[in-house]
C-alpha cells in the first residue's frame, strides 16, 4: 500500500513540474507583452533640433519644413528673429501646408488659414499655431516652446 501512495505522489510531482514551467512561461510572455505595450507604444518624442548648416541654407522669410522636427521654420534676420511652428493645426490636428502663392499656411481639413507668424487668418481654428523660438546649443539649433503669441 505504501508503494501505491508513493507512486501516486511521484506522478503528481512529475505533472506539477511541466505545469509550473508552462505557468512560468505564460507569466513571462504576459509580462513582456504588457511591458512592451506600456513602454514602447508611446509616441516617439519629436527630435526638435536642426544643424546650423541646414539653418544657414534656408532663405529668410520663406517657411521651410523640417520633417524630423515636424515643424515649419521661418528664418528671420538672425536666429533670434526666427521661429518654428508646430506642423499641426490647432483646430483638430491636421497637418497644414505653406501656400507660396498666397503666402499663408492652409489647413486642408477644414480650411483654416494662418499667416507666416502662425496667427489665425480664418477659422475654424481659433488659436494660433504653437510657436517655438530657436536657440543654438553645442552645434545644434534647438526648438524651444514659446507661449502662443496673439496680436
Ligand atoms: S484641422 Fe485644420 S482646420 Fe480643422
Backbone and ligand atoms as CSV (ligand in chain L), in Angstrom:
chain,resi,resn,atom,element,x,y,z
A,1,UNK,N,N,0.828,-1.207,0.000
A,1,UNK,CA,C,0.000,0.000,0.000
A,1,UNK,C,C,0.862,1.256,0.000
A,2,UNK,N,N,1.934,1.214,0.745
A,2,UNK,CA,C,2.858,2.343,0.795
A,2,UNK,C,C,3.467,2.595,-0.564
A,3,UNK,N,N,3.641,1.562,-1.352
A,3,UNK,CA,C,4.192,1.672,-2.697
A,3,UNK,C,C,3.265,2.425,-3.638
A,4,UNK,N,N,1.951,2.146,-3.573
A,4,UNK,CA,C,0.955,2.802,-4.435
A,4,UNK,C,C,0.907,4.273,-4.114
A,5,UNK,N,N,0.884,4.609,-2.867
A,5,UNK,CA,C,0.841,6.010,-2.449
A,5,UNK,C,C,2.100,6.757,-2.908
A,6,UNK,N,N,3.219,6.113,-2.804
A,6,UNK,CA,C,4.469,6.722,-3.233
A,6,UNK,C,C,4.477,6.943,-4.745
A,7,UNK,N,N,3.943,5.991,-5.511
A,7,UNK,CA,C,3.857,6.131,-6.973
A,7,UNK,C,C,2.947,7.296,-7.359
A,8,UNK,N,N,1.795,7.409,-6.683
A,8,UNK,CA,C,0.853,8.495,-6.971
A,8,UNK,C,C,1.515,9.848,-6.689
A,9,UNK,N,N,2.247,9.878,-5.568
A,9,UNK,CA,C,2.949,11.108,-5.208
A,9,UNK,C,C,3.988,11.471,-6.265
A,10,UNK,N,N,4.729,10.462,-6.758
A,10,UNK,CA,C,5.735,10.706,-7.795
A,10,UNK,C,C,5.097,11.222,-9.080
A,11,UNK,N,N,3.939,10.618,-9.452
A,11,UNK,CA,C,3.242,11.051,-10.676
A,11,UNK,C,C,2.764,12.501,-10.544
A,12,UNK,N,N,2.239,12.818,-9.372
A,12,UNK,CA,C,1.769,14.194,-9.145
A,12,UNK,C,C,2.936,15.185,-9.269
A,13,UNK,N,N,4.062,14.815,-8.658
A,13,UNK,CA,C,5.226,15.699,-8.749
A,13,UNK,C,C,5.694,15.814,-10.189
A,14,UNK,N,N,5.621,14.702,-10.915
A,14,UNK,CA,C,6.050,14.698,-12.309
A,14,UNK,C,C,5.152,15.616,-13.148
A,15,UNK,N,N,3.863,15.674,-12.855
A,15,UNK,CA,C,2.925,16.529,-13.591
A,15,UNK,C,C,3.059,17.985,-13.142
A,16,UNK,N,N,3.345,18.186,-11.881
A,16,UNK,CA,C,3.452,19.557,-11.363
A,16,UNK,C,C,4.571,20.338,-12.050
A,17,UNK,N,N,5.684,19.697,-12.329
A,17,UNK,CA,C,6.833,20.401,-12.898
A,17,UNK,C,C,6.507,21.039,-14.254
A,18,UNK,N,N,5.947,20.254,-15.233
A,18,UNK,CA,C,5.617,20.902,-16.513
A,18,UNK,C,C,4.569,21.993,-16.353
A,19,UNK,N,N,3.620,21.796,-15.432
A,19,UNK,CA,C,2.594,22.827,-15.216
A,19,UNK,C,C,3.246,24.098,-14.671
A,20,UNK,N,N,4.177,23.929,-13.757
A,20,UNK,CA,C,4.890,25.094,-13.224
A,20,UNK,C,C,5.697,25.793,-14.310
A,21,UNK,N,N,6.382,25.001,-15.138
A,21,UNK,CA,C,7.187,25.590,-16.220
A,21,UNK,C,C,6.285,26.321,-17.208
A,22,UNK,N,N,5.175,25.683,-17.576
A,22,UNK,CA,C,4.226,26.300,-18.510
A,22,UNK,C,C,3.634,27.580,-17.920
A,23,UNK,N,N,3.267,27.542,-16.649
A,23,UNK,CA,C,2.718,28.744,-15.987
A,23,UNK,C,C,3.750,29.859,-15.975
A,24,UNK,N,N,4.986,29.492,-15.681
A,24,UNK,CA,C,6.053,30.491,-15.671
A,24,UNK,C,C,6.246,31.115,-17.037
A,25,UNK,N,N,6.212,30.251,-18.083
A,25,UNK,CA,C,6.376,30.764,-19.448
A,25,UNK,C,C,5.235,31.704,-19.812
A,26,UNK,N,N,4.009,31.319,-19.465
A,26,UNK,CA,C,2.845,32.173,-19.753
A,26,UNK,C,C,2.972,33.499,-19.003
A,27,UNK,N,N,3.404,33.436,-17.754
A,27,UNK,CA,C,3.575,34.663,-16.969
A,27,UNK,C,C,4.630,35.553,-17.588
A,28,UNK,N,N,5.749,34.972,-18.033
A,28,UNK,CA,C,6.815,35.761,-18.658
A,28,UNK,C,C,6.345,36.414,-19.954
A,29,UNK,N,N,5.659,35.618,-20.785
A,29,UNK,CA,C,5.158,36.155,-22.056
A,29,UNK,C,C,4.180,37.295,-21.786
A,30,UNK,N,N,3.301,37.089,-20.833
A,30,UNK,CA,C,2.329,38.135,-20.484
A,30,UNK,C,C,3.041,39.387,-19.994
A,31,UNK,N,N,4.066,39.201,-19.151
A,31,UNK,CA,C,4.811,40.351,-18.629
A,31,UNK,C,C,5.476,41.131,-19.769
A,32,UNK,N,N,6.150,40.414,-20.685
A,32,UNK,CA,C,6.833,41.111,-21.776
A,32,UNK,C,C,5.852,41.797,-22.717
A,33,UNK,N,N,4.725,41.139,-22.973
A,33,UNK,CA,C,3.720,41.765,-23.834
A,33,UNK,C,C,3.172,43.022,-23.170
A,34,UNK,N,N,2.893,42.949,-21.888
A,34,UNK,CA,C,2.348,44.106,-21.175
A,34,UNK,C,C,3.373,45.227,-21.087
A,35,UNK,N,N,4.646,44.875,-20.825
A,35,UNK,CA,C,5.663,45.926,-20.710
A,35,UNK,C,C,5.939,46.556,-22.071
A,36,UNK,N,N,5.867,45.753,-23.125
A,36,UNK,CA,C,6.060,46.329,-24.462
A,36,UNK,C,C,4.952,47.333,-24.749
A,37,UNK,N,N,3.731,46.961,-24.399
A,37,UNK,CA,C,2.605,47.876,-24.612
A,37,UNK,C,C,2.763,49.130,-23.764
A,38,UNK,N,N,3.192,48.929,-22.510
A,38,UNK,CA,C,3.292,50.065,-21.587
A,38,UNK,C,C,4.443,50.994,-21.932
A,39,UNK,N,N,5.569,50.439,-22.377
A,39,UNK,CA,C,6.760,51.272,-22.546
A,39,UNK,C,C,7.088,51.640,-23.989
A,40,UNK,N,N,6.637,50.869,-24.950
A,40,UNK,CA,C,7.104,51.125,-26.305
A,40,UNK,C,C,6.027,51.601,-27.275
A,41,UNK,N,N,4.804,51.733,-26.832
A,41,UNK,CA,C,3.780,52.198,-27.757
A,41,UNK,C,C,3.523,53.691,-27.633
A,42,UNK,N,N,4.213,54.355,-26.691
A,42,UNK,CA,C,4.011,55.798,-26.604
A,42,UNK,C,C,4.668,56.452,-27.810
A,43,UNK,N,N,4.128,57.578,-28.215
A,43,UNK,CA,C,4.638,58.253,-29.396
A,43,UNK,C,C,6.087,58.671,-29.165
A,44,UNK,N,N,6.895,58.418,-30.163
A,44,UNK,CA,C,8.294,58.800,-30.048
A,44,UNK,C,C,8.395,60.324,-29.963
A,45,UNK,N,N,9.251,60.777,-29.082
A,45,UNK,CA,C,9.401,62.215,-28.895
A,45,UNK,C,C,9.982,62.845,-30.156
A,46,UNK,N,N,9.454,64.000,-30.506
A,46,UNK,CA,C,9.940,64.683,-31.690
A,46,UNK,C,C,11.365,65.160,-31.477
A,47,UNK,N,N,12.182,65.011,-32.501
A,47,UNK,CA,C,13.564,65.484,-32.409
A,47,UNK,C,C,13.569,66.940,-32.856
A,48,UNK,N,N,13.467,67.814,-31.896
A,48,UNK,CA,C,13.308,69.230,-32.193
A,48,UNK,C,C,14.655,69.944,-32.267
A,49,UNK,N,N,15.406,69.642,-33.281
A,49,UNK,CA,C,16.638,70.389,-33.499
A,49,UNK,C,C,17.008,70.297,-34.971
A,50,UNK,N,N,17.881,71.173,-35.384
A,50,UNK,CA,C,18.434,71.087,-36.728
A,50,UNK,C,C,19.875,71.551,-36.672
A,51,UNK,N,N,20.608,71.273,-37.736
A,51,UNK,CA,C,22.025,71.644,-37.745
A,51,UNK,C,C,22.164,73.103,-38.191
A,52,UNK,N,N,23.222,73.773,-37.749
A,52,UNK,CA,C,23.458,75.150,-38.201
A,52,UNK,C,C,23.565,75.233,-39.728
A,53,UNK,N,N,24.099,74.175,-40.360
A,53,UNK,CA,C,24.233,74.179,-41.829
A,53,UNK,C,C,22.851,74.208,-42.487
A,54,UNK,N,N,21.929,73.418,-41.964
A,54,UNK,CA,C,20.564,73.414,-42.513
A,54,UNK,C,C,19.944,74.792,-42.346
A,55,UNK,N,N,20.150,75.365,-41.167
A,55,UNK,CA,C,19.582,76.693,-40.908
A,55,UNK,C,C,20.180,77.720,-41.861
A,56,UNK,N,N,21.505,77.671,-42.055
A,56,UNK,CA,C,22.169,78.636,-42.940
A,56,UNK,C,C,21.668,78.526,-44.376
A,57,UNK,N,N,21.284,77.309,-44.786
A,57,UNK,CA,C,20.820,77.106,-46.164
A,57,UNK,C,C,19.404,77.637,-46.397
A,58,UNK,N,N,18.684,77.969,-45.351
A,58,UNK,CA,C,17.303,78.464,-45.510
A,58,UNK,C,C,17.303,79.913,-45.982
A,59,UNK,N,N,16.244,80.243,-46.715
A,59,UNK,CA,C,16.097,81.634,-47.155
A,59,UNK,C,C,15.241,82.390,-46.137
A,60,UNK,N,N,15.685,83.568,-45.734
A,60,UNK,CA,C,14.902,84.343,-44.773
A,60,UNK,C,C,13.488,84.632,-45.309
A,61,UNK,N,N,12.523,84.496,-44.433
A,61,UNK,CA,C,11.137,84.820,-44.793
A,61,UNK,C,C,10.422,83.752,-45.582
A,62,UNK,N,N,11.107,82.668,-45.883
A,62,UNK,CA,C,10.478,81.592,-46.664
A,62,UNK,C,C,10.358,80.345,-45.773
A,63,UNK,N,N,9.133,79.971,-45.378
A,63,UNK,CA,C,8.978,78.814,-44.486
A,63,UNK,C,C,9.586,77.542,-45.070
A,64,UNK,N,N,10.263,76.832,-44.209
A,64,UNK,CA,C,10.918,75.589,-44.611
A,64,UNK,C,C,10.458,74.485,-43.662
A,65,UNK,N,N,10.004,73.362,-44.226
A,65,UNK,CA,C,9.511,72.262,-43.390
A,65,UNK,C,C,10.683,71.390,-42.948
A,66,UNK,N,N,10.754,71.116,-41.632
A,66,UNK,CA,C,11.791,70.236,-41.070
A,66,UNK,C,C,11.091,68.952,-40.630
A,67,UNK,N,N,11.156,67.899,-41.457
A,67,UNK,CA,C,10.375,66.691,-41.169
A,67,UNK,C,C,10.653,66.059,-39.808
A,68,UNK,N,N,11.936,65.927,-39.428
A,68,UNK,CA,C,12.240,65.248,-38.162
A,68,UNK,C,C,11.731,66.025,-36.953
A,69,UNK,N,N,11.556,67.325,-37.123
A,69,UNK,CA,C,11.051,68.152,-36.020
A,69,UNK,C,C,9.535,68.330,-36.123
A,70,UNK,N,N,8.963,67.901,-37.238
A,70,UNK,CA,C,7.536,68.102,-37.506
A,70,UNK,C,C,7.179,69.563,-37.268
A,71,UNK,N,N,7.962,70.418,-37.900
A,71,UNK,CA,C,7.774,71.854,-37.696
A,71,UNK,C,C,8.159,72.618,-38.954
A,72,UNK,N,N,7.552,73.784,-39.082
A,72,UNK,CA,C,7.933,74.732,-40.125
A,72,UNK,C,C,8.825,75.774,-39.480
A,73,UNK,N,N,9.935,76.099,-40.146
A,73,UNK,CA,C,10.845,77.118,-39.623
A,73,UNK,C,C,10.778,78.326,-40.554
A,74,UNK,N,N,10.596,79.489,-39.952
A,74,UNK,CA,C,10.629,80.731,-40.714
A,74,UNK,C,C,11.871,81.482,-40.247
A,75,UNK,N,N,12.861,81.497,-41.120
A,75,UNK,CA,C,14.131,82.141,-40.777
A,75,UNK,C,C,13.964,83.651,-40.836
A,76,UNK,N,N,14.463,84.313,-39.814
A,76,UNK,CA,C,14.441,85.769,-39.793
A,76,UNK,C,C,15.811,86.314,-40.138
A,77,UNK,N,N,16.048,87.565,-39.739
A,77,UNK,CA,C,17.354,88.185,-39.986
A,77,UNK,C,C,18.459,87.415,-39.265
A,78,UNK,N,N,18.135,86.904,-38.092
A,78,UNK,CA,C,19.086,86.094,-37.328
A,78,UNK,C,C,18.299,85.026,-36.563
A,79,UNK,N,N,19.021,84.249,-35.787
A,79,UNK,CA,C,18.379,83.151,-35.061
A,79,UNK,C,C,17.295,83.641,-34.115
A,80,UNK,N,N,17.562,84.756,-33.479
A,80,UNK,CA,C,16.625,85.311,-32.503
A,80,UNK,C,C,15.311,85.747,-33.153
A,81,UNK,N,N,15.387,86.210,-34.380
A,81,UNK,CA,C,14.175,86.653,-35.087
A,81,UNK,C,C,13.462,85.501,-35.780
A,82,UNK,N,N,14.022,84.316,-35.726
A,82,UNK,CA,C,13.433,83.170,-36.430
A,82,UNK,C,C,12.486,82.413,-35.504
A,83,UNK,N,N,11.499,81.792,-36.087
A,83,UNK,CA,C,10.560,80.998,-35.284
A,83,UNK,C,C,10.299,79.664,-35.964
A,84,UNK,N,N,9.853,78.734,-35.170
A,84,UNK,CA,C,9.398,77.447,-35.702
A,84,UNK,C,C,7.960,77.265,-35.257
A,85,UNK,N,N,7.172,76.668,-36.127
A,85,UNK,CA,C,5.757,76.434,-35.837
A,85,UNK,C,C,5.494,74.937,-35.891
A,86,UNK,N,N,4.847,74.415,-34.862
A,86,UNK,CA,C,4.464,73.003,-34.874
A,86,UNK,C,C,3.583,72.762,-36.097
A,87,UNK,N,N,3.765,71.622,-36.753
A,87,UNK,CA,C,3.082,71.417,-38.045
A,87,UNK,C,C,1.641,70.936,-37.914
A,88,UNK,N,N,1.080,70.959,-36.721
A,88,UNK,CA,C,-0.309,70.514,-36.532
A,88,UNK,C,C,-1.232,71.702,-36.332
A,89,UNK,N,N,-2.307,71.690,-37.079
A,89,UNK,CA,C,-3.327,72.737,-36.984
A,89,UNK,C,C,-3.942,72.721,-35.581
A,90,UNK,N,N,-4.216,73.894,-35.065
A,90,UNK,CA,C,-4.774,73.982,-33.708
A,90,UNK,C,C,-6.276,73.695,-33.677
A,91,UNK,N,N,-6.880,73.455,-34.838
A,91,UNK,CA,C,-8.298,73.104,-34.810
A,91,UNK,C,C,-8.458,71.655,-34.374
A,92,UNK,N,N,-8.105,70.715,-35.249
A,92,UNK,CA,C,-8.227,69.296,-34.888
A,92,UNK,C,C,-6.962,68.501,-35.192
A,93,UNK,N,N,-5.865,69.186,-35.403
A,93,UNK,CA,C,-4.584,68.497,-35.501
A,93,UNK,C,C,-4.144,68.015,-36.861
A,94,UNK,N,N,-4.788,68.461,-37.937
A,94,UNK,CA,C,-4.310,68.074,-39.279
A,94,UNK,C,C,-2.989,68.793,-39.572
A,95,UNK,N,N,-2.260,68.235,-40.539
A,95,UNK,CA,C,-1.010,68.893,-40.951
A,95,UNK,C,C,-1.347,69.957,-41.986
A,96,UNK,N,N,-0.920,71.152,-41.730
A,96,UNK,CA,C,-1.164,72.239,-42.681
A,96,UNK,C,C,0.042,72.386,-43.604
A,97,UNK,N,N,-0.127,73.148,-44.668
A,97,UNK,CA,C,0.949,73.359,-45.649
A,97,UNK,C,C,1.113,74.851,-45.926
A,98,UNK,N,N,2.291,75.197,-46.388
A,98,UNK,CA,C,2.573,76.565,-46.814
A,98,UNK,C,C,2.108,76.718,-48.249
A,99,UNK,N,N,1.370,77.783,-48.524
A,99,UNK,CA,C,0.965,78.083,-49.888
A,99,UNK,C,C,1.821,79.254,-50.369
A,100,UNK,N,N,2.818,78.989,-51.235
A,100,UNK,CA,C,3.737,80.054,-51.645
A,100,UNK,C,C,3.096,81.126,-52.518
A,101,UNK,N,N,1.967,80.797,-53.167
A,101,UNK,CA,C,1.302,81.827,-53.981
A,101,UNK,C,C,0.533,82.812,-53.099
A,102,UNK,N,N,-0.131,82.282,-52.106
A,102,UNK,CA,C,-0.934,83.147,-51.220
A,102,UNK,C,C,-0.130,83.631,-50.002
A,103,UNK,N,N,1.048,83.050,-49.784
A,103,UNK,CA,C,1.918,83.388,-48.649
A,103,UNK,C,C,1.220,83.194,-47.302
A,104,UNK,N,N,0.499,82.105,-47.192
A,104,UNK,CA,C,-0.148,81.745,-45.926
A,104,UNK,C,C,-0.051,80.227,-45.736
A,105,UNK,N,N,-0.271,79.811,-44.495
A,105,UNK,CA,C,-0.387,78.381,-44.207
A,105,UNK,C,C,-1.859,78.015,-44.339
A,106,UNK,N,N,-2.123,76.900,-45.030
A,106,UNK,CA,C,-3.507,76.458,-45.226
A,106,UNK,C,C,-3.672,75.040,-44.674
A,107,UNK,N,N,-4.768,74.838,-43.969
A,107,UNK,CA,C,-5.068,73.502,-43.475
A,107,UNK,C,C,-6.068,72.852,-44.431
A,108,UNK,N,N,-5.728,71.679,-44.953
A,108,UNK,CA,C,-6.604,71.039,-45.942
A,108,UNK,C,C,-7.880,70.445,-45.339
A,109,UNK,N,N,-7.912,70.261,-44.037
A,109,UNK,CA,C,-9.053,69.547,-43.442
A,109,UNK,C,C,-10.331,70.383,-43.391
A,110,UNK,N,N,-10.251,71.575,-42.812
A,110,UNK,CA,C,-11.470,72.382,-42.667
A,110,UNK,C,C,-11.252,73.821,-43.094
A,111,UNK,N,N,-10.112,74.077,-43.733
A,111,UNK,CA,C,-9.895,75.386,-44.345
A,111,UNK,C,C,-9.331,76.487,-43.475
A,112,UNK,N,N,-8.819,76.163,-42.306
A,112,UNK,CA,C,-8.204,77.230,-41.501
A,112,UNK,C,C,-6.991,77.789,-42.232
A,113,UNK,N,N,-6.761,79.079,-42.001
A,113,UNK,CA,C,-5.609,79.739,-42.610
A,113,UNK,C,C,-4.844,80.509,-41.540
A,114,UNK,N,N,-3.522,80.530,-41.695
A,114,UNK,CA,C,-2.647,81.194,-40.714
A,114,UNK,C,C,-1.630,82.033,-41.474
A,115,UNK,N,N,-1.242,83.161,-40.862
A,115,UNK,CA,C,-0.202,83.957,-41.520
A,115,UNK,C,C,1.171,83.337,-41.242
A,116,UNK,N,N,2.218,83.973,-41.765
A,116,UNK,CA,C,3.561,83.393,-41.671
A,116,UNK,C,C,4.067,83.315,-40.226
A,117,UNK,N,N,3.442,84.091,-39.331
A,117,UNK,CA,C,3.796,84.037,-37.901
A,117,UNK,C,C,2.934,83.039,-37.130
A,118,UNK,N,N,2.005,82.392,-37.844
A,118,UNK,CA,C,1.151,81.388,-37.212
A,118,UNK,C,C,-0.145,81.940,-36.644
A,119,UNK,N,N,-0.430,83.223,-36.877
A,119,UNK,CA,C,-1.676,83.808,-36.368
A,119,UNK,C,C,-2.848,83.382,-37.252
A,120,UNK,N,N,-4.003,83.223,-36.642
A,120,UNK,CA,C,-5.189,82.770,-37.380
A,120,UNK,C,C,-5.688,83.896,-38.292
A,121,UNK,N,N,-5.877,83.549,-39.564
A,121,UNK,CA,C,-6.473,84.487,-40.519
A,121,UNK,C,C,-7.940,84.114,-40.702
A,122,UNK,N,N,-8.156,82.782,-40.776
A,122,UNK,CA,C,-9.518,82.288,-40.987
A,122,UNK,C,C,-9.706,80.985,-40.219
A,123,UNK,N,N,-10.852,80.826,-39.583
A,123,UNK,CA,C,-11.174,79.630,-38.801
A,123,UNK,C,C,-11.597,78.476,-39.684
A,124,UNK,N,N,-11.998,77.393,-39.082
A,124,UNK,CA,C,-12.499,77.273,-37.705
A,124,UNK,C,C,-11.437,77.301,-36.597
A,125,UNK,N,N,-10.162,77.186,-36.907
A,125,UNK,CA,C,-9.161,77.255,-35.827
A,125,UNK,C,C,-9.289,78.606,-35.126
A,126,UNK,N,N,-9.216,78.599,-33.826
A,126,UNK,CA,C,-9.339,79.860,-33.082
A,126,UNK,C,C,-8.033,80.230,-32.385
A,127,UNK,N,N,-7.113,79.283,-32.310
A,127,UNK,CA,C,-5.831,79.545,-31.635
A,127,UNK,C,C,-4.709,79.594,-32.663
A,128,UNK,N,N,-3.690,80.434,-32.410
A,128,UNK,CA,C,-2.543,80.479,-33.335
A,128,UNK,C,C,-1.761,79.172,-33.293
A,129,UNK,N,N,-0.933,78.973,-34.289
A,129,UNK,CA,C,-0.093,77.771,-34.327
A,129,UNK,C,C,0.924,77.836,-33.190
A,130,UNK,N,N,1.218,76.692,-32.554
A,130,UNK,CA,C,2.207,76.695,-31.460
A,130,UNK,C,C,3.574,77.129,-31.980
A,131,UNK,N,N,4.102,78.167,-31.338
A,131,UNK,CA,C,5.386,78.742,-31.766
A,131,UNK,C,C,6.530,78.253,-30.907
A,132,UNK,N,N,7.675,78.138,-31.546
A,132,UNK,CA,C,8.895,77.789,-30.820
A,132,UNK,C,C,9.967,78.781,-31.229
A,133,UNK,N,N,10.789,79.159,-30.281
A,133,UNK,CA,C,11.929,80.000,-30.651
A,133,UNK,C,C,13.104,79.073,-30.910
A,134,UNK,N,N,14.107,79.591,-31.562
A,134,UNK,CA,C,15.281,78.791,-31.908
A,134,UNK,C,C,16.491,79.317,-31.152
A,135,UNK,N,N,17.219,78.423,-30.536
A,135,UNK,CA,C,18.439,78.819,-29.829
A,135,UNK,C,C,19.549,77.856,-30.202
A,136,UNK,N,N,20.777,78.349,-30.218
A,136,UNK,CA,C,21.903,77.493,-30.579
A,136,UNK,C,C,22.536,76.909,-29.331
A,137,UNK,N,N,22.833,75.616,-29.394
A,137,UNK,CA,C,23.462,74.945,-28.261
A,137,UNK,C,C,24.309,73.793,-28.782
A,138,UNK,N,N,25.573,73.791,-28.468
A,138,UNK,CA,C,26.535,72.759,-28.851
A,138,UNK,C,C,26.312,72.217,-30.273
A,139,UNK,N,N,26.470,73.095,-31.232
A,139,UNK,CA,C,26.377,72.751,-32.657
A,139,UNK,C,C,25.020,72.260,-33.118
A,140,UNK,N,N,23.994,72.568,-32.364
A,140,UNK,CA,C,22.625,72.249,-32.782
A,140,UNK,C,C,21.774,73.483,-32.570
A,141,UNK,N,N,20.760,73.591,-33.398
A,141,UNK,CA,C,19.791,74.652,-33.176
A,141,UNK,C,C,18.558,73.989,-32.589
A,142,UNK,N,N,18.241,74.380,-31.368
A,142,UNK,CA,C,17.160,73.729,-30.632
A,142,UNK,C,C,15.872,74.533,-30.740
A,143,UNK,N,N,14.772,73.813,-30.720
A,143,UNK,CA,C,13.460,74.439,-30.744
A,143,UNK,C,C,12.979,74.554,-29.294
A,144,UNK,N,N,12.560,75.725,-28.912
A,144,UNK,CA,C,12.056,75.918,-27.554
A,144,UNK,C,C,10.615,76.401,-27.628
A,145,UNK,N,N,9.740,75.684,-26.947
A,145,UNK,CA,C,8.313,76.048,-26.973
A,145,UNK,C,C,8.117,77.423,-26.339
A,146,UNK,N,N,7.367,78.268,-27.034
A,146,UNK,CA,C,7.040,79.600,-26.517
A,146,UNK,C,C,5.560,79.629,-26.189
A,147,UNK,N,N,5.179,80.635,-25.459
A,147,UNK,CA,C,3.752,80.881,-25.282
A,147,UNK,C,C,3.220,81.355,-26.636
A,148,UNK,N,N,1.998,80.988,-26.954
A,148,UNK,CA,C,1.403,81.446,-28.203
A,148,UNK,C,C,1.281,82.966,-28.174
A,149,UNK,N,N,1.594,83.556,-29.309
A,149,UNK,CA,C,1.512,84.998,-29.408
A,149,UNK,C,C,0.278,85.344,-30.220
A,150,UNK,N,N,-0.610,86.105,-29.630
A,150,UNK,CA,C,-1.815,86.525,-30.355
A,150,UNK,C,C,-1.855,88.037,-30.404
A,151,UNK,N,N,-1.920,88.565,-31.606
A,151,UNK,CA,C,-1.955,90.028,-31.750
A,151,UNK,C,C,-3.184,90.432,-32.533
L,1,LIG,S1,S,-7.874,70.548,-38.514
L,1,LIG,FE1,FE,-7.207,72.302,-39.505
L,1,LIG,S2,S,-8.991,73.353,-39.967
L,1,LIG,FE2,FE,-9.680,71.619,-38.935
